[in-house]
Amino acid sequence: MKTITEVQNPLQVFAQIESQVRSYIRNFPVVFAKASGHTLWDNAGRAYIDFFAGAGALNYGHNNPVIKEKLIEYLRQDGVTHSLDMATEAKEALLKKFNEVILAPRGMSYKIMFPGPTGTNSVEAALKLARKTTGRHTVLSFTNGFHGMTIGSLSVTGNRMKREGAGMPLTHALSLPYDNYMGADVDTAAYIERLLEDGGSGLSLPAAMILETVQGEGGINVASSEWLRRIEAICRKHGILLIVDDVQAGCGRTGSFFSFEQAGITPDIVCLSKSIGGYGLPLALTLIRPDLDKWQPGEHNGTFRGNNLAFIAALEALIYWKDDAFRQSIEKKGQMARARLEKIAADYPYLGAEVRGKGLMLGLAVQEDELAEKICACAFERGLIMETSGARSEVIKLLPPLTISDEALNRGLDILEESVKICQRKERGL
């Protein structure tokens, strides 16, 4: 039986024992007990539609039943769970299927590296390999980019608050303006090319450029296909490696499996994590152009790079990509959600809103400081989980599971619109 204090303050244990660094718990101040598909339940039995999806780690939903059965079966058979980088049947099956279902049909040739269990591990490996193979030190990144919280990844991340958490200088990286960062009239690709061509720019030849095709944490900023192709051409011209961080935007989040497919570019290195694990289990891959695979055995490693449960889940999740039906369903739901967001923006001009994004990676950027956070808080009170993004938390961010039903997607959007309406009344003092 709960004590009176625990009933009055259900988060007491977390407040007393867990570090102050906790963040999402402050936005979603309940104790969650159960999850399935697009729904979370707190320990009081209240249901919430999830437009957060583990920050993009649950593209296939909570406790996906097909993947769950495969995991249970594997555990019952005493399958290997931890293996470092030893050979296991689970890893072998994943490597073969990933090549067969994802790489080969797209004409892609990459060596697959298991760098460790998280996105920042994948990025660290990419940065390290780029410097090792080129012999150069500087990496060019982009304004509002987010690549992880370890020191190397943080050095190529734009967010000032997160960078200050490093407690030390972040070196050997230079931030450049992303597409449309300086407005539609400024050609940032031309600016970057000029810097590289001019011997007086102060910029030495870098090892690599790293970018997200859709900046998730940075505000759901979408780079145009034309801009991405020009950046790729600049990299090829100057012998710079192109790294695409597809940790959040990949695994179908923007429609196609890789977010860069529609642009028709071929990165030298691709970083994957989050939903590559299929079930929310920690897993990361770094895809490497074969001639760049210059590692010495053990030169980059990690204790938990052999997460076989994640291999099993990732393998089963690839069933969604056996044909084009899943991509089509994502694009259909994305179009439906975008239309609703456009209508909300038009119907509530006080927001000063701009709809951003691609596929089911969408955002509603509002002008007033703290308004996006107020709307998300209001939505949570009504049973919808969403987070904000952007340098000022000015973007209401939608990342529902890709498997969400049309009905649930519309219910969530109804709650969002209701929350916008309620906040409008509060703004007007009604």
Residue pairs with C-beta under 8 A, 6 or more apart in sequence:
5 12
6 12
6 13
9 15
10 30
10 31
10 43
11 25
11 29
11 31
14 22
14 25
24 387
27 376
27 377
27 380
27 387
28 380
28 385
30 42
30 43
30 44
30 46
31 42
31 43
32 40
32 41
32 42
32 43
33 41
33 42
33 43
34 40
34 41
35 41
35 50
35 62
35 63
36 61
36 62
36 63
37 61
37 62
37 63
37 64
37 401
37 403
37 404
37 408
38 49
38 50
38 61
38 62
38 400
38 401
38 403
38 404
38 405
38 408
39 47
39 48
39 49
39 50
39 62
39 408
40 47
40 48
40 50
40 62
40 385
41 47
41 48
42 48
46 383
47 383
48 380
48 383
48 384
48 385
49 383
49 384
49 385
49 400
49 408
49 411
49 412
49 415
50 58
50 62
50 385
50 400
50 401
51 384
51 385
51 386
51 398
51 399
51 400
51 412
51 416
52 385
52 386
52 387
52 399
53 59
53 61
53 399
53 400
53 401
54 274
54 280
55 248
55 274
55 387
55 399
56 216
56 247
56 248
56 253
56 274
56 275
56 361
56 399
57 274
57 275
57 277
57 280
58 275
58 280
58 401
59 251
59 252
59 253
59 274
59 275
59 401
59 402
59 403
60 67
60 275
60 278
60 279
60 317
60 320
60 401
60 402
60 403
61 401
61 402
61 403
61 404
62 280
62 401
63 279
64 278
64 279
64 317
64 403
66 316
66 319
67 278
67 279
67 313
67 316
67 317
68 279
70 312
70 313
70 315
70 316
71 279
71 309
71 312
71 313
74 90
74 308
74 309
74 312
75 81
75 309
79 89
79 90
79 308
79 312
80 88
80 89
80 90
80 308
81 307
81 308
81 309
82 304
82 306
82 307
82 308
83 91
83 306
83 308
84 301
84 303
84 305
84 306
85 114
85 301
85 305
85 306
86 306
88 306
88 308
88 311
90 308
90 311
90 312
90 315
91 114
91 306
91 308
91 311
93 311
93 315
94 311
94 312
94 314
94 315
95 112
97 315
97 318
98 112
98 314
98 318
99 112
101 318
101 321
101 322
102 108
102 257
102 318
102 321
103 109
103 110
106 257
106 258
106 261
108 266
108 287
109 289
109 290
110 270
110 287
110 288
110 289
110 290
111 287
111 288
111 289
111 290
111 293
112 285
112 286
112 287
112 288
113 125
113 285
113 286
113 287
113 288
113 293
113 295
113 300
114 283
114 284
114 285
114 305
114 306
115 121
115 122
115 124
115 125
115 284
115 285
115 286
115 300
115 302
115 305
116 122
116 124
116 125
116 284
116 302
116 304
116 305
117 273
117 282
117 283
117 284
117 302
117 304
117 305
117 307
117 310
118 148
118 273
118 282
118 284
119 147
119 148
119 245
119 247
119 248
119 271
119 273
119 274
119 284
120 147
120 148
120 149
120 150
120 153
121 150
121 273
121 284
121 302
121 305
122 247
122 271
122 272
122 273
122 284
122 285
122 286
123 147
123 148
123 152
123 153
123 156
123 210
123 243
123 245
123 247
123 271
124 148
124 150
124 152
124 153
125 286
125 300
126 208
126 210
126 243
126 269
126 271
126 286
127 139
127 152
127 153
127 156
127 208
127 210
127 243
128 152
128 300
129 269
129 286
129 288
129 292
129 294
129 295
129 300
130 139
130 207
130 208
130 241
130 243
130 268
130 269
131 137
131 139
131 207
131 208
132 294
132 295
133 241
133 292
133 294
134 207
134 208
134 239
134 241
135 207
136 204
136 205
136 206
136 207
137 172
137 207
138 172
138 173
138 174
138 203
138 204
138 205
138 206
138 207
139 155
139 156
139 172
139 173
139 174
139 206
139 207
139 208
139 209
139 210
140 173
140 174
140 175
140 176
140 192
140 206
140 208
140 209
140 210
140 240
141 147
141 155
141 156
141 157
141 158
141 173
141 174
141 175
141 176
141 209
141 210
141 211
142 158
142 175
142 176
142 177
142 178
142 181
142 210
142 211
142 212
142 215
143 158
143 175
143 176
143 177
143 178
143 181
143 218
144 158
144 159
144 178
144 181
144 215
144 218
144 219
144 221
144 390
144 391
145 156
145 157
145 158
145 175
145 178
145 210
145 211
145 212
145 215
145 218
145 245
146 157
146 158
146 159
146 162
146 212
146 215
146 216
146 217
146 218
147 153
147 154
147 156
147 157
147 210
147 212
147 245
147 247
147 271
148 154
148 157
148 247
149 157
149 162
149 165
151 166
151 168
151 170
154 162
154 163
154 165
154 166
154 170
155 170
155 171
155 172
155 173
156 173
156 175
156 210
157 163
158 175
158 218
158 391
159 217
159 218
159 391
160 391
163 170
174 203
174 206
176 188
176 191
176 192
176 195
177 186
177 188
177 191
177 192
178 188
178 211
178 215
178 218
178 221
178 223
179 188
179 189
179 221
179 222
179 223
179 224
179 227
179 228
180 188
180 221
181 188
181 221
182 188
188 227
189 227
189 230
189 231
189 234
192 231
192 234
193 230
193 234
194 201
195 201
195 203
196 203
196 205
196 234
196 238
196 240
205 238
205 239
205 240
206 240
207 240
207 241
208 240
208 241
208 242
208 243
208 268
208 269
209 231
209 235
209 240
209 241
209 242
209 243
210 243
210 244
210 245
211 223
211 231
211 242
211 243
211 244
211 245
212 218
212 244
212 245
212 246
212 248
212 249
212 259
213 222
213 223
213 228
213 244
213 246
213 249
213 254
213 259
213 260
213 263
214 220
214 221
214 222
214 223
214 249
214 253
214 254
214 259
214 357
214 358
214 361
215 221
215 222
216 248
216 249
216 361
216 389
216 397
216 399
217 248
217 389
218 389
218 390
218 391
219 356
219 363
219 365
219 389
219 390
219 391
219 394
219 395
220 356
220 357
220 361
220 362
220 363
220 365
220 389
220 390
220 395
220 397
221 356
222 356
222 357
222 358
225 262
225 263
225 264
228 260
228 263
228 265
229 263
229 264
229 265
231 242
232 242
232 265
232 266
232 267
234 240
235 241
235 242
235 268
241 268
241 269
241 292
242 265
242 267
242 268
242 269
243 267
243 268
243 269
243 270
243 271
244 258
244 259
244 260
244 265
244 267
244 269
244 270
244 271
245 271
246 258
246 259
246 260
246 270
246 271
246 272
247 271
247 272
247 273
247 274
247 284
248 274
248 361
249 259
249 361
250 257
250 258
250 259
250 270
250 272
250 274
250 275
250 276
251 257
251 272
251 274
251 275
251 276
252 275
252 320
252 321
252 326
252 327
252 330
252 359
252 402
253 259
253 275
253 359
253 360
253 361
253 399
253 402
254 358
254 359
254 360
254 361
255 262
255 327
255 330
255 331
255 334
255 358
255 359
255 360
256 262
256 327
257 321
257 327
258 270
259 358
260 267
268 288
268 289
268 292
269 286
269 287
269 288
269 289
269 292
270 286
270 287
271 284
271 285
271 286
271 287
272 284
272 285
272 286
272 287
273 283
273 284
273 285
275 317
276 283
276 284
276 285
276 314
277 283
277 307
277 310
277 313
277 314
278 310
278 313
278 314
278 315
278 316
278 317
279 310
279 313
279 317
281 307
281 309
281 310
281 313
282 304
282 307
282 310
283 307
283 310
283 311
283 313
283 314
320 326
321 327
326 402
329 402
330 359
330 360
330 402
331 359
333 360
333 402
333 404
333 406
333 409
334 357
334 358
334 359
334 360
334 362
336 406
336 409
336 410
337 360
337 362
337 398
337 400
337 409
337 413
338 355
338 357
338 362
340 410
340 413
340 417
341 353
341 355
341 362
341 364
341 398
341 413
342 355
344 351
344 353
344 364
344 413
344 416
344 417
344 420
345 351
345 353
345 354
345 355
345 364
348 420
348 421
348 424
350 424
350 427
351 364
351 366
351 367
351 368
351 371
351 420
352 366
352 367
352 368
353 364
353 365
353 366
353 367
354 364
354 365
355 362
355 363
355 364
355 365
356 362
356 363
356 364
356 365
356 395
357 363
357 398
360 398
360 399
360 400
360 402
361 398
361 399
362 397
362 398
363 389
363 390
363 395
363 396
363 397
363 398
364 372
364 395
364 396
364 398
365 372
365 390
365 394
365 395
365 396
366 372
366 375
366 394
366 395
366 396
367 394
369 392
369 394
370 393
371 394
371 423
371 427
372 388
372 390
372 393
372 394
372 395
372 396
373 388
373 393
374 423
374 426
375 396
375 416
375 419
375 420
375 423
376 386
376 387
376 388
376 396
376 419
378 419
378 422
378 423
379 385
379 386
379 415
379 416
379 419
380 386
382 415
382 418
382 419
383 415
384 412
384 415
384 416
384 419
386 396
386 397
386 398
386 416
387 397
387 399
388 394
388 395
388 396
388 397
389 395
389 397
396 416
400 408
400 409
400 412
404 412
